[in-house]
Amino acid sequence: MRLHVESALRASGYLARVADLSINGVTPGDVARAVTAGELFRVTRGWVATPTASQTAVLAVVHRGKLTGPTALASCGIWDGGDRRIHVQVARHSVGRPKVLATPIARYRAPDFAPTGLVRHWTNELHPVWTDPSWRVSVVDALSVTARAVPRDQFIACVDSALHNRQLDQRGVTALSVALPDRLRGALRTVDARAESGLESLARVRLAPLARSVELQVPMPGIGNGGRDGRVDILLNGWLAIELDGDEFHTLAQNRLRDAAIVQLGRRVHHFGYHQVVNDWTSVEATVTELLRYPPAGTN
């Protein structure tokens, strides 16, 4: 594939309107040659993609819309709130059946998690960003839909993630606040850009009623690799460190060394995994409540 064709498609998330590609100097002849060479697929009338394009994005185009809600967030690398449905925004006055797919859906990149259905949202995009791909709504619009699709704590985790990844700024938060109903607007007052994962956000929100104070990403001397300074995910009441083992960066041996260093600083530490936080919160809550009953000497 010619370099300028590949570059234009990469900027569009590997799925684009032929008309949009022409604006970037890709001619119909360039497209035809790439299709003939098998480097480019025709998706449906007026759209082309590479095999790298996601199946969810292709389905949005087939349904005459754009990815929105949790699905759009996931395509940006933002926490999706655990919603595995494909959310498609269709313009309010759009008419017509889904388009005919020119290339089988299996030829494109499958999602990380099997979808559990497809939901269409008949609404117009209120905060479009001209640099976004044509198959996805803006982060603000996606979060507005997500707020109504997932539980409150998951929504907060989604906003945290967008802020942490710098895909949402304060102006975006303000625009999002205006778009939300009153019952959801208060959730924005609890967001925190320091959260480094959706798992961390969920734990923070759910732990808040159990402790006097909940701090994120707290620096501690000597707990990092080789005795370097490091940080704990969450610190409760100034002494109970909660480490969330959703990442793959710390080996078991490293965790043991970190835990020993944390205890030697006069704190206590406990680990929880992804499944516990997401699917077995009752057990996490009971464990933390019991741990908080026994502060180290010299603390209260």
C-alpha positions as CSV (number, residue, x, y, z in Angstrom):
1,M,0.0,0.0,0.0
2,R,1.3,3.4,-0.9
3,L,2.6,5.4,2.1
4,H,0.2,8.3,1.8
5,V,-2.8,5.9,1.6
6,E,-1.6,4.0,4.7
7,S,-1.0,7.2,6.6
8,A,-4.4,8.6,5.8
9,L,-6.1,5.4,6.9
10,R,-4.1,5.2,10.1
11,A,-5.2,8.7,11.0
12,S,-8.8,7.6,10.5
13,G,-8.6,4.4,12.6
14,Y,-8.1,2.2,9.5
15,L,-11.7,2.8,8.5
16,A,-12.7,5.9,6.4
17,R,-15.0,7.4,3.9
18,V,-13.5,7.5,0.4
19,A,-14.5,11.2,0.2
20,D,-12.6,11.9,3.4
21,L,-9.5,10.2,2.0
22,S,-9.6,12.3,-1.1
23,I,-9.3,15.4,1.0
24,N,-5.9,14.0,2.2
25,G,-4.7,13.4,-1.3
26,V,-5.8,9.8,-1.8
27,T,-7.3,9.4,-5.3
28,P,-10.0,6.9,-6.3
29,G,-7.2,5.2,-8.3
30,D,-5.1,4.8,-5.2
31,V,-8.1,3.2,-3.5
32,A,-8.9,0.9,-6.4
33,R,-5.3,-0.3,-6.6
34,A,-5.1,-1.0,-2.9
35,V,-8.4,-3.0,-3.1
36,T,-7.2,-5.0,-6.0
37,A,-4.0,-5.8,-4.1
38,G,-6.0,-7.0,-1.2
39,E,-4.5,-4.4,1.1
40,L,-7.8,-2.5,1.5
41,F,-11.4,-3.8,1.8
42,R,-14.6,-2.2,0.6
43,V,-16.8,-2.0,3.7
44,T,-20.0,-0.6,2.1
45,R,-20.8,2.0,-0.4
46,G,-18.4,5.0,0.1
47,W,-16.3,3.3,2.9
48,V,-13.1,1.4,2.9
49,A,-11.0,-0.2,5.6
50,T,-7.9,-2.3,6.3
51,P,-8.1,-5.7,8.1
52,T,-6.9,-3.7,11.2
53,A,-10.2,-1.9,11.4
54,S,-12.3,-3.0,14.4
55,Q,-15.4,-5.0,13.8
56,T,-17.4,-2.8,16.1
57,A,-16.5,0.3,14.1
58,V,-17.4,-1.5,10.9
59,L,-20.8,-2.4,12.4
60,A,-21.4,1.2,13.3
61,V,-21.0,2.2,9.7
62,V,-23.2,-0.6,8.5
63,H,-25.9,0.6,10.8
64,R,-25.6,4.2,9.4
65,G,-24.1,5.6,12.5
66,K,-21.1,6.1,14.8
67,L,-19.8,4.2,17.8
68,T,-20.9,5.9,21.0
69,G,-21.1,5.3,24.7
70,P,-18.9,2.6,26.3
71,T,-18.0,1.1,22.9
72,A,-16.6,4.5,21.7
73,L,-14.7,4.9,24.9
74,A,-13.1,1.5,24.6
75,S,-12.0,2.3,21.0
76,C,-10.1,5.3,22.5
77,G,-8.4,3.2,25.2
78,I,-10.7,4.6,27.9
79,W,-12.3,2.4,30.6
80,D,-15.7,1.3,29.2
81,G,-17.6,0.6,32.4
82,G,-17.8,-3.1,31.8
83,D,-20.6,-2.7,29.2
84,R,-20.1,-5.3,26.5
85,R,-22.9,-4.1,24.2
86,I,-22.1,-2.3,20.9
87,H,-23.5,1.2,21.2
88,V,-24.2,3.0,17.9
89,Q,-25.4,6.6,17.6
90,V,-27.8,7.1,14.7
91,A,-28.8,10.6,13.6
92,R,-32.3,11.4,14.9
93,H,-33.9,11.7,11.5
94,S,-31.9,8.9,9.8
95,V,-33.9,6.5,7.7
96,G,-33.1,3.2,6.0
97,R,-32.2,-0.3,6.9
98,P,-28.6,-1.3,7.7
99,K,-26.3,-1.2,4.7
100,V,-25.1,-4.2,2.9
101,L,-21.6,-5.3,4.1
102,A,-19.3,-5.8,1.1
103,T,-16.6,-7.7,3.0
104,P,-17.4,-10.4,5.7
105,I,-17.2,-9.0,9.2
106,A,-14.8,-11.8,10.2
107,R,-12.1,-10.2,8.0
108,Y,-11.7,-7.3,10.4
109,R,-10.2,-7.1,13.9
110,A,-12.4,-8.8,16.5
111,P,-13.0,-7.0,19.9
112,D,-11.2,-8.1,23.0
113,F,-14.5,-9.2,24.5
114,A,-17.4,-10.8,22.7
115,P,-20.3,-8.3,22.3
116,T,-23.6,-9.1,24.0
117,G,-25.8,-7.2,21.7
118,L,-26.2,-4.0,19.7
119,V,-28.0,-0.8,21.0
120,R,-28.9,2.1,18.7
121,H,-29.2,5.6,20.2
122,W,-31.3,7.9,18.0
123,T,-29.8,11.2,18.8
124,N,-27.5,13.8,17.3
125,E,-23.9,14.4,18.2
126,L,-23.7,17.6,20.3
127,H,-20.0,18.1,20.7
128,P,-18.3,16.8,17.5
129,V,-14.5,17.1,17.2
130,W,-13.4,17.5,13.6
131,T,-10.2,15.5,14.1
132,D,-12.1,12.4,15.3
133,P,-12.7,9.5,13.0
134,S,-16.0,9.6,11.1
135,W,-17.1,6.4,12.7
136,R,-16.9,7.5,16.3
137,V,-18.5,10.3,18.4
138,S,-16.5,12.7,20.6
139,V,-15.4,11.6,24.1
140,V,-17.9,14.1,25.6
141,D,-20.8,12.6,23.6
142,A,-19.6,9.1,24.4
143,L,-19.5,9.8,28.1
144,S,-22.9,11.4,28.0
145,V,-24.4,8.1,26.7
146,T,-22.2,6.1,29.0
147,A,-23.6,7.9,32.1
148,R,-27.0,6.5,31.3
149,A,-25.8,3.0,30.4
150,V,-23.6,2.0,33.3
151,P,-23.8,2.2,37.2
152,R,-22.7,5.5,38.8
153,D,-19.4,4.2,40.1
154,Q,-18.5,2.8,36.7
155,F,-19.3,6.1,35.0
156,I,-17.0,7.9,37.5
157,A,-14.3,5.4,36.5
158,C,-14.9,6.2,32.8
159,V,-14.5,9.9,33.4
160,D,-11.4,9.3,35.6
161,S,-9.9,7.3,32.8
162,A,-10.6,10.0,30.1
163,L,-9.0,12.6,32.3
164,H,-6.0,10.5,33.2
165,N,-5.4,9.7,29.5
166,R,-5.8,13.5,28.7
167,Q,-8.7,12.8,26.3
168,L,-10.9,15.0,28.4
169,D,-10.1,18.4,29.8
170,Q,-11.9,20.8,32.1
171,R,-13.8,22.4,29.2
172,G,-15.0,18.9,28.3
173,V,-16.0,18.2,31.9
174,T,-18.1,21.4,31.8
175,A,-19.7,20.5,28.5
176,L,-20.4,17.0,29.9
177,S,-22.0,18.5,33.0
178,V,-24.5,20.5,30.9
179,A,-25.4,17.3,29.0
180,L,-26.1,15.2,32.0
181,P,-29.4,15.0,33.9
182,D,-29.4,16.4,37.5
183,R,-29.3,13.0,39.1
184,L,-26.0,12.3,37.4
185,R,-24.3,15.7,37.5
186,G,-23.1,15.3,41.0
187,A,-20.9,12.3,40.1
188,L,-18.6,14.7,38.3
189,R,-17.6,16.3,41.6
190,T,-15.9,13.1,42.7
191,V,-13.8,12.4,39.6
192,D,-10.0,12.2,40.0
193,A,-7.5,12.3,37.1
194,R,-4.8,10.6,39.3
195,A,-6.5,7.2,39.0
196,E,-4.3,5.1,36.8
197,S,-6.9,2.5,35.9
198,G,-10.6,1.9,36.0
199,L,-10.1,-0.7,38.6
200,E,-8.5,1.9,40.9
201,S,-11.3,4.3,40.3
202,L,-13.9,1.7,41.2
203,A,-12.1,0.7,44.4
204,R,-11.7,4.4,45.4
205,V,-15.3,5.2,45.0
206,R,-16.5,2.0,46.7
207,L,-14.0,2.4,49.6
208,A,-14.9,6.0,50.4
209,P,-17.9,5.1,52.7
210,L,-15.6,2.7,54.7
211,A,-12.7,5.1,55.7
212,R,-12.1,8.5,57.0
213,S,-9.7,9.3,54.2
214,V,-9.0,7.8,50.8
215,E,-5.8,8.9,49.0
216,L,-4.6,7.9,45.5
217,Q,-1.1,7.1,44.2
218,V,0.6,7.9,47.5
219,P,4.4,8.2,47.4
220,M,6.4,6.1,49.8
221,P,10.2,5.9,50.1
222,G,12.0,2.7,49.3
223,I,9.1,0.6,48.1
224,G,10.0,0.6,44.5
225,N,12.3,-1.8,42.6
226,G,15.8,-1.8,43.9
227,G,14.8,0.3,46.9
228,R,13.7,3.3,44.8
229,D,10.8,5.4,45.9
230,G,7.4,4.2,44.7
231,R,3.7,4.7,45.2
232,V,0.8,2.7,46.5
233,D,-2.5,2.6,44.6
234,I,-4.8,3.6,47.5
235,L,-4.1,4.6,51.1
236,L,-6.9,4.4,53.7
237,N,-6.9,6.5,56.9
238,G,-3.2,7.2,56.3
239,W,-2.0,3.7,57.0
240,L,-3.8,0.9,55.2
241,A,-2.3,0.5,51.7
242,I,-4.6,-1.2,49.1
243,E,-2.8,-2.6,46.1
244,L,-4.8,-3.6,43.1
245,D,-3.4,-6.4,41.1
246,G,-5.1,-5.7,37.8
247,D,-1.8,-4.9,36.1
248,E,1.0,-7.2,35.1
249,F,4.0,-5.0,36.0
250,H,4.8,-6.5,39.4
251,T,5.8,-10.1,39.9
252,L,4.9,-12.0,43.1
253,A,8.5,-11.6,44.3
254,Q,8.4,-7.9,43.7
255,N,5.1,-7.6,45.5
256,R,6.5,-9.4,48.6
257,L,9.4,-6.9,48.7
258,R,7.1,-4.0,48.3
259,D,4.8,-5.3,51.1
260,A,7.7,-5.7,53.5
261,A,8.9,-2.2,52.8
262,I,5.4,-0.8,53.3
263,V,5.1,-2.6,56.7
264,Q,8.5,-1.4,57.8
265,L,7.2,2.2,57.2
266,G,4.6,1.6,59.9
267,R,1.7,0.9,57.5
268,R,-0.3,-2.2,56.6
269,V,-1.0,-3.5,53.1
270,H,-3.5,-5.8,51.4
271,H,-4.0,-6.9,47.8
272,F,-7.1,-7.3,45.8
273,G,-7.5,-8.6,42.2
274,Y,-9.7,-7.5,39.3
275,H,-12.3,-10.2,39.9
276,Q,-12.7,-9.3,43.6
277,V,-13.2,-5.6,43.0
278,V,-15.5,-6.0,40.0
279,N,-17.5,-9.2,40.9
280,D,-17.1,-9.8,44.6
281,W,-17.2,-6.5,46.3
282,T,-19.1,-7.8,49.3
283,S,-16.0,-9.8,50.2
284,V,-13.7,-6.8,49.6
285,E,-15.8,-4.6,51.8
286,A,-15.9,-7.1,54.7
287,T,-12.1,-7.6,54.5
288,V,-11.3,-3.9,54.5
289,T,-13.8,-3.2,57.3
290,E,-12.0,-5.8,59.4
291,L,-8.5,-4.6,58.6
292,L,-9.4,-1.0,59.5
293,R,-10.3,-2.2,63.0
294,Y,-6.6,-2.9,63.8
295,P,-4.5,0.2,63.1
296,P,-0.7,0.0,63.7
297,A,0.6,1.3,67.0
298,G,0.8,5.1,67.0
299,T,-2.1,5.6,64.6
300,N,-5.8,6.0,65.1
